[in-house]
Amino acid sequence: MVKDPSRRTLLKAGAAGLAAGMMPRGARARSDRTIRAVMHAPLRATDPSISSAWSVRNHGLNIYDTLFSIDSSFQIRPQMLETHEVSPDGLTYSFHLRSGLKFHDGAAVTSADVIPSLQRWAKRDTMGARMMSFVAEFRAVDERTFQMVLKAPYGNVLQSLGKPSSIIPFILPARLAAQPPDKPITEFVGSGPFRFVTAEFRPGSLAVYERNPDYVPRQEAPDGMAGGKVVKIDRYEWIGMPDVQTAANALISREIDFIEAPPHDLLPMLAAADGISVADYNAQGFMSVCRMNWLTEPFSRPEIRQAMMYASSQVDWLDAQVGNPDYYQTSAAMFGAGTPLASEVGWNTKPDIARAKDLLKQGGYDGAPVVMLQGTDSPLLFGSSTVTAQKLRALGMNVTVQAMDWGTLTLRRLKQDPTAQGGWSIYHYVTTTAELMNPIANTLVDAKGRASGFAGWPEDAAIESLRDTYALEPKLEQQKAIAEAIQARAYEVVTHIPGGKFRQPVAHAKTLKGIVAAPAPLFWNVEKTG
């Protein structure tokens, strides 16, 4: 009997030939100052105000810049700004741009660009929209100075302008910021440390970035997503290579330099390979998430959502996704384990099947179909959903699994129709801790419902009232108490089920030096030494 070759056996066989056959033509024979990287997903969408996908955020971090950034200690620090002040009454924020800031087309960055950029962003971002509800007006004082005047004091202005993940308030030229917020921009001009090489872009296959020679970095060391963005390479190529075996082969044979999300079961082999480093640059980590649809049966009923929660096991999910307990931990913290607002209130993360069955009866479950959307791109996506499908079937629920790539799933999850008309019931995904740390930015506890909430559409006036209170509170101790109340209520109504925290190391050639520890992959400050 001939057994199927294992993943590791395949990795060891034919590395150079297999990898080279998969490499995009434009990704070969470049200078030694070129980094070739395989990211967690290829780049397709390109407007970071339209899509919340990490791939689009990462694209934005390369070519755009922000007024503020967050450092490794969760502190908001100025980025494009030279100075900023707040009036004694807390109503007027004055901002002064650094000198020498230019867009990639050579035009200076001015107040006239910043103001419409923030306005466009706020129409797409939950945290931005909440901040804008307090804004009376923007004033352009001069080309480098502008003011934001509030109707009432708001405690999260800088946190909003310096948010570290989707959707980030990137600054665009005024002509692009004037684009309707629901229409993707098609001209990629920013003022960031890299320029996008549009002529070489092949969606899903290759995206190319070159060093911006006009970029003026801050005169300070990089720290998280803040500090000086000094580009030390000529070119960065983002290569689409969906097969993880092929990507690992390509790294071993030096066809590529960096893999953002190698599967955890490959890490020991990659770490043992000559010239390869396996390192974790995102200390904050990631969280697995189970999201249910409040608009469709059966999860429109609170008892059924609670049954799902008590049937769930973070350990089972994490074993299916990660496998190695050295890289994961269970945690009920909705705002991220190890963050300033971390709390374990609300759920003990251990399954209680008897209680789950009782809640299923209380909710009157009658065999309504459960349509699960299952991402197929990564074990981080399909592992946990496979576990959940088995658990729900064991409870007696009627589960149908519909498998699709992540890009298709992100579009499908927007449908609010009944399951019989193409809607959905439940899906799993992964988010960074950086996206969870603030209750205003955290879309998982957004409880505004069908009209303007995040896919899943929980609706709860108590949560929204608490989030409003949090938004006005500037002091950390009071923020902690409010955040804990939000979490307790979110578990009571089950906005979602956290799947635990895990770490995702990257694998890269040892010739790459100076990689910055941050909640997103960054290629400034990186040198290629060989």
URRA-V160146 format. One record per backbone hydrogen bond with DSSP energy under -1.0 kcal/mol. NH is the residue of the N-H (numbers start at 1). CO is the residue of the C=O. E is the energy in kcal/mol with one decimal. If there is no record, write none. Layout:
BEGIN
NH&CO&E / NH&CO&E
END
This chain:
BEGIN
10&6&-2.3 / 11&7&-2.0 / 12&8&-1.5 / 18&14&-2.3 / 19&15&-2.4 / 20&16&-2.4 / 21&17&-1.9 / 27&24&-2.1 / 28&25&-1.2 / 34&31&-1.2 / 35&235&-2.4 / 37&237&-3.1 / 38&258&-2.7 / 50&47&-1.6 / 51&47&-1.7 / 57&53&-2.1 / 58&54&-3.1 / 59&55&-1.9 / 60&56&-2.2 / 61&57&-2.4 / 62&58&-1.3 / 63&59&-1.4 / 64&60&-2.7 / 69&77&-2.8 / 71&75&-2.5 / 74&71&-1.8 / 77&69&-3.4 / 79&67&-3.3 / 80&66&-1.1 / 82&96&-3.5 / 83&96&-1.3 / 85&94&-2.2 / 87&92&-2.4 / 90&87&-2.4 / 93&148&-2.7 / 94&85&-2.7 / 95&146&-2.9 / 96&83&-2.5 / 97&144&-3.4 / 98&80&-2.8 / 103&107&-3.4 / 104&190&-2.4 / 106&103&-2.2 / 109&101&-2.3 / 111&143&-2.2 / 113&110&-1.6 / 114&110&-1.8 / 115&111&-2.2 / 117&113&-1.5 / 118&114&-2.4 / 119&115&-1.9 / 120&116&-2.5 / 121&117&-2.4 / 122&118&-2.3 / 124&121&-2.0 / 125&121&-1.6 / 129&125&-2.7 / 130&126&-2.0 / 131&127&-2.1 / 132&128&-2.6 / 133&129&-1.2 / 134&131&-2.0 / 135&132&-1.1 / 136&149&-3.1 / 137&149&-1.7 / 139&147&-2.5 / 141&145&-1.4 / 142&145&-2.0 / 146&95&-2.2 / 147&139&-2.9 / 148&93&-2.5 / 149&137&-2.9 / 150&91&-3.6 / 151&134&-3.5 / 155&471&-1.2 / 160&156&-1.7 / 161&157&-2.3 / 162&158&-1.6 / 163&160&-1.1 / 170&168&-2.2 / 171&65&-2.1 / 176&173&-1.1 / 177&173&-2.5 / 178&174&-1.5 / 179&176&-1.6 / 183&180&-2.2 / 189&187&-1.1 / 192&63&-2.6 / 194&62&-2.1 / 195&210&-3.3 / 197&208&-2.8 / 198&196&-1.3 / 200&197&-1.4 / 201&198&-1.4 / 202&206&-3.0 / 204&43&-3.1 / 205&202&-3.0 / 206&202&-2.4 / 207&238&-1.9 / 209&236&-2.5 / 210&195&-2.6 / 211&234&-1.9 / 212&193&-2.7 / 215&212&-1.5 / 220&218&-1.7 / 223&226&-2.3 / 225&70&-2.0 / 226&223&-2.1 / 228&220&-1.2 / 230&228&-1.1 / 234&33&-2.4 / 235&33&-1.6 / 236&209&-3.0 / 237&35&-3.3 / 238&207&-3.3 / 239&37&-3.2 / 240&205&-3.6 / 247&243&-2.1 / 248&244&-2.4 / 249&245&-2.4 / 250&246&-2.4 / 251&247&-2.0 / 252&248&-2.4 / 253&249&-2.3 / 254&251&-1.4 / 255&250&-2.5 / 256&250&-1.4 / 257&36&-3.1 / 258&36&-1.2 / 259&507&-3.0 / 260&38&-2.6 / 266&263&-1.8 / 270&266&-2.4 / 271&267&-2.9 / 272&268&-1.5 / 276&273&-1.5 / 277&508&-3.3 / 279&506&-1.9 / 285&282&-1.1 / 286&502&-2.6 / 287&431&-3.2 / 288&500&-1.9 / 289&429&-2.8 / 290&497&-2.3 / 291&427&-2.9 / 293&425&-2.5 / 294&456&-2.7 / 301&298&-1.7 / 305&301&-1.7 / 306&302&-2.4 / 307&303&-2.2 / 308&304&-2.1 / 309&305&-1.9 / 310&306&-2.4 / 311&307&-1.4 / 312&309&-1.0 / 317&313&-2.2 / 318&314&-3.1 / 319&315&-2.6 / 320&316&-1.8 / 321&317&-2.1 / 322&318&-3.3 / 323&318&-1.8 / 327&324&-2.3 / 329&501&-2.7 / 336&333&-1.2 / 339&336&-1.6 / 342&339&-1.9 / 352&310&-3.6 / 356&352&-2.3 / 357&353&-2.6 / 358&354&-2.0 / 359&355&-2.5 / 360&356&-1.9 / 361&357&-1.8 / 362&358&-2.5 / 363&359&-2.2 / 364&361&-1.6 / 365&360&-2.1 / 370&398&-3.4 / 372&400&-3.0 / 373&426&-2.3 / 374&402&-2.5 / 376&404&-1.6 / 381&378&-1.7 / 382&378&-2.2 / 383&379&-1.8 / 386&382&-1.8 / 387&383&-1.6 / 388&384&-2.3 / 389&385&-2.4 / 390&386&-1.8 / 391&387&-2.2 / 392&388&-2.7 / 393&389&-2.0 / 394&390&-2.0 / 395&391&-1.3 / 396&393&-1.2 / 397&392&-2.6 / 399&397&-1.0 / 400&370&-3.1 / 402&372&-3.2 / 404&374&-2.4 / 409&405&-2.2 / 410&406&-2.5 / 412&408&-2.6 / 413&409&-2.7 / 414&411&-1.2 / 415&412&-1.8 / 421&418&-1.9 / 422&419&-1.4 / 423&418&-2.2 / 425&371&-2.8 / 426&371&-1.7 / 427&291&-2.0 / 429&289&-2.0 / 431&287&-2.7 / 433&285&-2.3 / 435&432&-1.2 / 436&433&-1.8 / 437&433&-1.1 / 442&438&-2.5 / 445&442&-1.0 / 446&443&-1.0 / 449&458&-1.8 / 453&449&-2.3 / 457&454&-3.0 / 460&447&-2.1 / 464&460&-1.9 / 465&461&-2.2 / 466&462&-2.0 / 467&463&-2.4 / 468&464&-2.1 / 469&465&-2.0 / 470&466&-2.6 / 471&467&-2.3 / 473&470&-1.3 / 479&475&-2.2 / 480&476&-2.6 / 481&477&-1.6 / 482&478&-2.2 / 483&479&-2.9 / 484&480&-2.2 / 485&481&-1.7 / 486&482&-2.3 / 487&483&-2.5 / 488&484&-2.5 / 489&485&-2.2 / 490&486&-2.5 / 491&487&-2.1 / 492&488&-1.6 / 493&489&-2.3 / 494&490&-1.4 / 495&490&-1.6 / 497&290&-2.4 / 499&288&-4.3 / 501&329&-2.1 / 502&286&-2.1 / 503&327&-2.8 / 506&279&-3.0 / 507&259&-2.2 / 508&277&-2.6 / 509&257&-2.6 / 510&275&-2.7 / 512&509&-1.9 / 513&527&-2.7 / 518&281&-1.3 / 525&230&-3.4 / 527&513&-2.9 / 529&511&-3.1
END
